[in-house]
Amino acid sequence: MTQVETTVHYDNGYEEEYMLQEDEWDRDMLLDPAWEQQQRKTFTAWCNSHLRKAGTQIENIEEDFRNGLKLMLLLEVISGERLPKPDRGKMRFHKIANVNKALDFITSKGVKLVSIGAEEIVDGNVKMTLGMIWTIILRFAIQDISVEETSAKEGLLLWCQRKTAPYRNVNVQNFHVSWKDGLAFCALIHRHRPDLLDYSKLNKDDPLGNLNLAFDIAEKHLDIPKMLDAEDIINTPKPDERAIMTYVSCFYHAFAGAEQLLEWIRRTTPWLENRTPEKTMAEMQRKLEDFRDYRRQHKPPKVQEKCQLEINFNTLQTKLRISNRPAFMPSEGKMVSDIASAWQGLEQAEKGYEEWLLTEIRRLERLDHLAEKFRQKATNHENWASGKELILSQKDYETATLTEIRALLRKHEAFESDLAAHQDRVEQIAAIAQELNELDYHDVAAVNQRCQSICDLWDKLGTLTQKRRESLERTDKLLETIDQLFLEFAKRSAPFNNWMEGAMEDLQDMFIVHTTEEVQSLIAAHEQFKATLPEADAERQAIMGIHSEVQKISQSYGIKANIINPYSTITIEELLNKWEKVKKLVPQRDGALQEEMARQHAHERLRRQFAAQANLIGPWIQARMEEIGRCSLEIGGALEDQMTQLKQFEHVIVAYKPNVDKLEGDHQLIQESLVFDNKHTNYTMEHIRVGWELLLTTIARTINEIETQILTRDAKGISQQQMNEFRSSFNHFDRKKNGAMETDDFRACLISMGYDLGEVEFARIMMLVDPNATGIVSFQSFIDFMTRETADTDTAEQVVASFRILATDKPYILVEELRRELPPEQAEYCIMRMPPYAGPGAPPGALDYTAFSTALYGESDL
């Protein structure tokens, strides 16, 4: 067996520690399987000696205790007590639960288990199982052994020494080697039952015979099961101490029966003679149950034990007498007559005990019924009264609104009705308490204390109820006054608040003015507003007076409610803040208006300064434009004279530039001052700027045109008269007089000069005079065209260009295109004479207009 230390602690403070082995020699043999085998046999036999009383037994000590059921049954048999109901399931946790119940029971008997757990027993750990059984043996078979002020192991050893002292070759010093020859076992048997063996015939050198003799006699005559085989002891250098102690304890209990019986009688008799009543029904019923357990469980075995002792004693005396041997004389106080006398005393004490118990129980039952009635009524009343004192004592009315106060008053009226209804219940509780006093109830002090507490609380609730009503009514009147003040506050604060909000909006309003007259109008309106401020201040003070009155009432009468005006969302703080803001905004508005007046005066000066210059520059530019126009349209003079005059105009214009620059500077000042209108002039800087740029462009363009006309005249050999005629025609059809003809004007001009124009021809001419397709024909383009027209006739290239336009830039033309674009005679003429187009990608019927045009003007033959 492994070195498992089992420490057993008992309630009487006595502690013994049993080690598996104690010295070096023992530890060397610690794992000897012989010891484990001896413990298996001994402990199994010991367990079966008790389990057979319950009609069962075990075969394998580590297997049969795994589910905990037989372990619990063993403890019930050896203790005479009932353990908790076992779990009948087969799962592991059921087994652990049962073993734990057994271990808990062992612990409840004052034994502290060390290193033994339910899991190890359920898992079949043989060493832990043997350790547990040894703990049970110690507690229930060895602990109570007491000899001459020694107990347990030492008591058992001393008993063995005393009983075997007269016998030769026996020297009991321990529970292992002292028992190997078997003589100690035989001596114990002969000392108590000399009729069972003849000790004088035993031989120390025959340990096998001695041990087998002792074990057989014990099993046959002493009801001690054979726990070891003789060979187990002989063949082991040092027999297992626990196995020997267990075996020897069975001899002690077999031979010490008379002493145990007398001890049981002496312990039981005073218990039966005690007529002291218990105070409660439960305690008396427990006494009755203990008495019935005594009758059913404890006394019958003792009756059997007493009879067996008498039979054994008579049998022993008879055998001794037949054998002519001296009679057996037990020690003084342990004779059969002593046992009979003690038993008689037990029977007398038992008489009348049950009747006394039942009579006392009936009396307590009556008292308990009355006490329970008191408790129920007291509990019901206490439950009802629970928290009532706190409710009545609270000062929730101090923080309540008027609506909440009136709800609290209605609730309090309902409580007063409930309080009056409980008056009768309190009187009933007091009457029952008085009756319990008269019947001398065991716990009457607690009853009186509880009754007094209920009465005191009842009186206190009455006082608190009256005080609360007074407080609620007083608070209701105060809150009614405050409510009226709130209504007055709401009626006056709303229009005053609206006035202030409108005033703040007006005082902060962004004004946009452009004249001093507009600013003066704003100043006049502001002065009218300031005249109303004294009246507004008086209204403010009146509203503040209402608020102060509310505060005074709340503080004087301890109203702690966060009182909110139900008629208005406007607070006095808002009004005061807005008033202060109005007062601050008034001077700010004064300053802003004065600043704006000064700014408008400055703006007016800038307007007048700009207008004075613009009213001069604008007409000057217009006059120069008219002069240039007259010069450019002038007919009859020489181009060189026109050029000279235009150069003079250009010089004057360039010299006038500083005036325009100065006006730009004044305009910059106006822009920076954000002045956008000026009633003193119709000219804006943009007008002046555009006019100036147009003037510069016009003078430059006109000079360029004259220069071009001079170059064209000289290059083409055009006379001055022709040039004048061209100018006269151009000016006539220049309807907008802007130095350019539009497309319709140009067509009209050509027709007037005798041109017979079709769409194709006109399109060809427009490609010449307006190659960029702007829709405008300049005078220079007109002169170039007229110069070509007067110089020669059409060329083959011109005809090809015309056909290309009709063919939409294709190198060939189709019959349907000719018939659609040309007069019928011209179309049929061209169709008859145009050769087919021989180039790539042409559709059937395509005609070659290039070959036709070349042949037409003599450059090739058709």
MOPE-V846597 format. One record per run of one state. SS is the DSSP state (H for helix, E for strand, L for the rest). FROM is the first residue (numbers start at 0). LEN is the number of residues. If there is no record, write none. Layout:
# MOPE-V846597
ss=SS from=FROM len=LEN
ss=SS from=FROM len=LEN
This chain:
# MOPE-V846597
ss=L from=0 len=5
ss=E from=5 len=4
ss=L from=9 len=5
ss=E from=14 len=4
ss=L from=18 len=5
ss=H from=23 len=5
ss=L from=28 len=4
ss=H from=32 len=22
ss=L from=54 len=6
ss=H from=60 len=4
ss=L from=64 len=4
ss=H from=68 len=11
ss=L from=79 len=12
ss=H from=91 len=17
ss=L from=108 len=9
ss=H from=117 len=5
ss=L from=122 len=3
ss=H from=125 len=17
ss=L from=142 len=3
ss=E from=145 len=2
ss=L from=147 len=2
ss=E from=149 len=2
ss=H from=151 len=13
ss=L from=164 len=12
ss=H from=176 len=3
ss=L from=179 len=3
ss=H from=182 len=10
ss=L from=192 len=6
ss=H from=198 len=3
ss=L from=201 len=5
ss=H from=206 len=15
ss=L from=221 len=8
ss=H from=229 len=5
ss=L from=234 len=6
ss=H from=240 len=15
ss=L from=255 len=1
ss=H from=256 len=17
ss=L from=273 len=7
ss=H from=280 len=42
ss=L from=322 len=13
ss=H from=335 len=15
ss=L from=350 len=2
ss=H from=352 len=33
ss=L from=385 len=2
ss=H from=387 len=6
ss=L from=393 len=2
ss=H from=395 len=4
ss=L from=399 len=2
ss=H from=401 len=20
ss=L from=421 len=1
ss=H from=422 len=16
ss=L from=438 len=5
ss=H from=443 len=64
ss=L from=507 len=8
ss=H from=515 len=15
ss=L from=530 len=2
ss=H from=532 len=24
ss=L from=556 len=15
ss=H from=571 len=62
ss=L from=633 len=5
ss=H from=638 len=17
ss=L from=655 len=1
ss=H from=656 len=16
ss=L from=672 len=12
ss=H from=684 len=32
ss=L from=716 len=3
ss=H from=719 len=14
ss=L from=733 len=6
ss=E from=739 len=3
ss=H from=742 len=10
ss=L from=752 len=6
ss=H from=758 len=11
ss=L from=769 len=6
ss=E from=775 len=3
ss=H from=778 len=13
ss=L from=791 len=4
ss=H from=795 len=11
ss=L from=806 len=6
ss=E from=812 len=1
ss=L from=813 len=1
ss=H from=814 len=7
ss=L from=821 len=2
ss=H from=823 len=10
ss=L from=833 len=2
ss=E from=835 len=1
ss=L from=836 len=10
ss=E from=846 len=1
ss=L from=847 len=1
ss=H from=848 len=8
ss=L from=856 len=6
